[in-house]
Amino acid sequence: MNQIKHALLLVLAVGMVGCSPKVTSEMLTNDFEPQPTNYVMIIGAADEVPAGTGAIGHVVVNGKGVSVRNQYGKILNMAVQETAQKGGNVLVVDTVDSKKNRLKATMGFTYGDIDHSLTLSPSRIDKLQRMNTIRQKSSAPFMDKAQMQAVMQQQDSIRQEMAESFQQIAQNDTVQAPASTNDSWEKTAEANDATVGGDMIFDKMSKVKTPYFKVSVGSAKTISDIYADDGKKLPKQSGFCMTMSYGNFTDDAWYGWGLDAYLSRTKIDERIGGNQYSGSFTLGYFGPSVVLKANLSDRIRLYFSTGLGVAYCNNEENSIGYGSKADLGLELLIAENLGIGVESMGFATSFKAPSGVHLDKNERYGYDQSGWMFTARYHF
């Protein structure tokens, strides 16, 4: 049993690593010092590149099995961290390819002041997502040797000033000064990352909601027994059914919550022996649900939901009871926000038995249905 458990954990770990986004970069120079991530300005496709910005390299984030649209914040965060690590303070987003799940950007450096409204934040990401996915304006030109030498000299001056500041603080507080200027620079960058940039910003971004609205139509078969007034058991009956659902996921999650409204209409028209049996009944349901999601690929998703709520039936008399509903569906994204698919559905109800109806011990009075439905889901 332990071996099986360990094997399953290993497969899960390999799968998670295999689907994780991957960052690659190509540099013109490797001599720049790392920058704090909260000093990296993000320039979108519709933005002007800050004057005096020179390119120092390119960065590519491959989403693999991760959707660029659904995890744009995470992928952008990785590109920002790579830019800061390579010594840049400007990230120019050149191309966002939702089909290949790939983000391409130019890493640059500018001497100008940092506009913190352009750095990594939930509001900045929201604004970037509304821009075009391909940059039409010119990107940052590459630096020449003289410019690169000037940047390195500026960074040396900043390091020296920071080291002197740390030494002054250490003398005032009788604390030993940092061992090297590099240590001072790295500690300051780490402190900035912990408070503004880095993972803390990403944690906030991962809570951005991704709601959807779904409509499903199809056929539902009543799989519980149906008896006529004379006690005759009727064959299984099929009818029309429809579901409207609202759900909400966190941007990074595989689970969420939802609300389901279900309606089915079944007409009975059976001739058994010499008797004709006709009639109809309507079932309704409304209740909350728990929703699970698995991304099989960027365009194919598997959904499962289950819930418990209020049920309605108008067979012989209007009845209110409770019901439970579950569905398993497969969806194909045909547009950025629109998906179509199929799902199997199971539905069970329980009502108070009418007077004169005798039930055996533990027997439930109600209708059970199963069916197949076509779905259309819009992602906001």
N, C-alpha and C positions, 0 to 999 in steps of 0.2 A: 504493500500500500504506500509506503514512504517513497519507494522508487517511482511509482506512478505519479505521486504528488510532485516530486522533484522534476520529473519529465514534463509534466504539464506546466509547471512554473517556468521551466527553461524555454518551452515553446512559446509561452506568453511573452517572456522577456525578449526573445528573438523577434517575435512579431512586432512588438512595440518599437524596438530599435529599428527594424526594417522599414517601418512606416514613418519614422521620425524625419522631419525636414533636415536637409544637409546644406551646409554653407561652404562655398568655395570662393576664393578670391585670387586675383591676379594683380600684382603690385608693380609699379614703376620704380619704387624705392622701398627699402625696408629699414631706413635709418630714422624714421620719425618715432617720437615717444608716444606711448598710449595716452589717450585723452579720456576724461570722464564721459560716460555715456549721456549724462544729462546736459552736455554741451554740444551734442551732435544735432544740427538742424536738418530736418527732413524736407526736401524740396520735391513737390509733386509735379505731375505732368503739366499742370496749368500754371505753375509758379515760375517766377524769374529766378535764375541762379544768382546768388549774391555777387555783387561786383568784386572783382579781384580773386575769385575762387579758382583754384587750380586743381585739376584731377591728379590723384596719386595712385589710382587703381580702379579695378572693377570688382564687384561682388555679385554672386549669383546664389539665390536660395532656392533649392529644388524641394518642392513640397512632398514629392513622392505620393503616398496615399492620402496626404493631408490636403484638403481643399484650400486654395489660396483665398477664395472669397470668404469662407467660413472661419479661417484662422489667419486672417490678414494681420491682425495685431501681433500674433506670435511670430510670424515670418518676418514682419517688419522689425520687430524687436531683435531678432537674430542678426539682421543686416546692420542695425545700429550698433550692436555690440561688436561686430566684426570691424566696422568702420572705426570705432573708438580704439579698438585694440591695435589697429594698423596705424593709428596716429591722425586720423581724419576728424574733422568737426562739421563736415557737410556730407549728407547722403542725398544724391539726386536719383530719384526713382525714374528709370528710363522706360521699362516695360513690365507690365503685369499680365502674364499669360495664364488665363483661367483654364484653358484646355490642357496645357502641359503642367499646370500648377508650378509656375516658375516666376520668380521676381528677379529682374536684372537691374542693377543700379551702378552709378559711378560714385566712388569715394573721393572726396575732395577736402581741401584745407583752405580756410580764408583767414586773413589777418583782422577782418572787421569784427565788430561787436556781435555777440551771440544774441539772436532774437529767441528768447525762451518760449514764445508762443508757437515756434516752429519745431520745438523739440518733442520727444516722445511723450504722448499723453492720450487719454481716451478721446478727447475732443479733436486733437490733431489727426488721429487715425480716422475718425468719423469723417472729417473733411477730406482727407486724402482718398477715401473710398469713393467719394462722389466725383472725383476727377476722372479724366480719360485714362485709359489703361496704357496708352502708348504716348510717349513724349514727342510732341511736334516741334517744340522749340529746341534750340541748340543746347547741348549739355556743357558741362565744364571742360575747358581745354586742358590738356596735360601740361604740367609744369616743366619748365626748362631747368637746366642744372643750376643756374643762378638763383632761381626762385626756390628750389629745394634747399640750397645752401642757406638762404635767408631764413627759411622756416626752421631749419635745424639750429641756427644761431639764436633765433627767438626762443625756441624751446629750451636751449641751454640757459638763457637769461632767466626764463621763468623758473626753471629748476633751481637755479642759484638763489633767486629771491625767496623761493619757498623754503629752501634749506636754511637760509639765514633767519627766516621768520620762526622756524621750528627751534633753531638754536637759541634765539632770543627768549622764546617761551620756556624752553628747558632751563635756561639760566634763572629766569624770574621765579619759576616754580621749583627750582632745585631738582629738576628731573633731567636724567641723562639725555643728551641730544640724540636724534636718529643716527644710525650707523652710517648712512650714506644719503646722498641727494636722491638717488633712485628710490630708496625706501620712503622718503618723504613724499615724492610724487605719487608712488603707488598707493600709499595710505590715504592721501587726499582723494585720489580717484575712487578708491574703494568706498570711502565715506560718502562721496557724492552719489555713487551708484546705489548705495544702501538706502539713501533717503529720497532721491528723486528718480534716478534712472534704474536700469537693471531690472531685476526680478520683481521688485515691489510695484513698479508701473505695470509690468506684465500681469501680475496677479489682479490688479484692478481691471485691466482690459479683458481678462478671461471671463469676467462676470457680465460682459455685454450680452444681452439677451438676443436670441434668434427665434422669434415666434413664427408660427405658420398657421394657415387655415386650410382645412381639407374637406372636400365633398366626395362622398362615395355613393354609388348607386349599383344595384344588382338584384339578385334573386335570393330569397331566404326560404328555406324549407323548414316546416315545423316538424321536428323530430320527436316530440313528445306525443303521446296518444291523444287522439281526438275522438270523442264519442258523440253520437247523435242523441236526440231526446229519447229515442226508443232503446238506447243502450247499445246500438250497433257501433262497432269500432270502424272508423273511416280510414282509408289509405292516407299515407303521408301527403301533406298539402304544401304547395309552393306558392309564393307570392312575391310582391315587389317590396324592396326595402331601400332605405336611404339613410345616410349618416352625415352629420355636419360636426366637425371637430375643430377645436382650437388647442394648440399646444405651444409650449415654450421650453427651449433648451438654453443652457449657458453655452457660450461660444465654444468652449473647449470640452464640453461634457457629452456623455453618452446616455444621459438620463434627463428626464424633465417631468413636467406635469401637464395635464390637459383637461378639457371639458368636452364631453360627448353628448350629442342629441341624436336619438335613433327613432325611426318610424318604419313600421312594416304594415302592409295591408294584404290580407289573404282572403281570396274568394273561394267558396266551396261549391262545387257543382258535380256531384257524384250520383251515379245510378247504380244501386246495389240490389240485385234481385229485381223485384218489381217496384222498388221504392226509389224515389228521387229525393236527394238531400241537397239543399241549397242554403246558402248563408254566407256570412263574412265576419271577420273580426280584425280589429286593429290593435297593434301593440305600440307603445311608446316608451321612451326611456330618456332620462337626463341625469348625468352625474359626473363627478370628477374621475380622473384616471391617472395612472402612472405610465409614463412613456419611456421606452428604451430604444436606442438607435445604434446601428452598426454601419459604418461606411465601408462597404465592400470594395468600392473604388471611388474616384472623384465624382462619378455620375450615378452610381448605383448604391442604394441604401436599403437597409433592412430595418423595419419598424415593428415593435411589439408594444401593445398597450392593454391594460386591464383596469377595470374600474367597477365600482359599486354605487348604485344610485336609486332614484325613484322610478317605478314602472307604472304603466297605465294600460288598461285593457277595457274595451267596450263590447265584449262578447254578448252576454245576456244582460248585463248591467255594467255601468261604469264602475270600474274597480281601481283602487290605488293600492299598490304594494311596493315591493322592492325588486330590483333586478341586478344582474351582473353581466358584464360584457367584456369580451376579449377579442382582439384581432391581431393578425400577423400579416404584414404587407411588404411588398417589394416595390421600390420606386426607382424610376429612371428620370434623371434631370434632362429635360429637353431645352431648357433655357436657364439663364442665370438664377431666376427666382421661381421657376415653374417645373414641377415634376408630375409624371403620370405613372400609374402602376396598377397592381391588382392586390387584393388582400382576401384572406379567409377570415370569417367572422363566426363567433359563437355567442349566443345570447340566451339567458335563462331568467325566468320571472317566478315570483311567488306571490299569490294573492290569498285572501281569506276565502275559504270555500263557501259557495252559496248554500243557503238552507236546503236541507234534504239531500245533500251530497255527503256520502259517508267515505271517509278516508281511513286507510289502514295506518297502523302505527308507523311514524316517521315518513309517511307519504306526503308529498308536497303537491299543492294545487297550483298549477300555472302552466305556461307554455315555454318550451325550449325550441330554439331555432339555430340553424347553421346556414351559412351561405357564402357565396363568392361575390365580390364587388369590384367594380372599376373605380379608381381613385384619381383625383386631381388635387395637387397640393401646391399652395402658393406660399413661398417663404418671404417674409418681410425683411 
